[in-house]
């Protein structure tokens, strides 16, 4: 009954939060990473203003401890979702907290692409978007997969912290039952579930990576 009534709903909430946040995080992170790659001094379309602006925003957001970020953007969260409590509300800070991390991971993966391949694409008249999507992303995809795997694990950690201020999920259960009500068994169960989830995601990410590099 404990698992069915308490832990299972919390696990489903965590999966929902992490899943939706991951989608938005990867989208925002990819856009930021591509912007950084294109506008960098050695990029495909150098633009100092865009590069420095994006770089500054990413660095600032990465500097915020997640709990502080979550509290500081309460007005934005309420504006977007209509509330600052619950799983839907947690998606906003989860996305903003993880997107800069994803941006740096994807940027690093794209920078690993052999410049000779990019030059070869330029020599045959490939346009910027073709170089990005058909050359760089294709070549960097295995590294991007590992990066997204790390991002998902990062978001799981953030989602647990979100529970401390009413974000829902396993973190919320750990705080309400394990901490406030001194139910050590529930605290242990939530930790075990989170460890298992992380191990599954890491194993799937590694499996997909190995298939891609063959």
Secondary structure, 3 states (H helix, E strand, C coil): CHHHHHHHHHHHHHHHHHHHHHHHHHHHHHHHHHHHHHHCCCCCCCCHHHHHHHHHHHHHHHHCCHHHHHHHCHHHHHHHHCCCCCHHHHHHHHHHHHHHHHHHHHHHHHHCCCHHHHHHHHHCCCCHHHHHHHHHHHHHHHHHHHHHHHHHHHHHHHHHHHHHHCCCHHHHHHHHHHHCCCCHHHHHHHHHHHHHHHHHHHHHHHHHHHHHHC
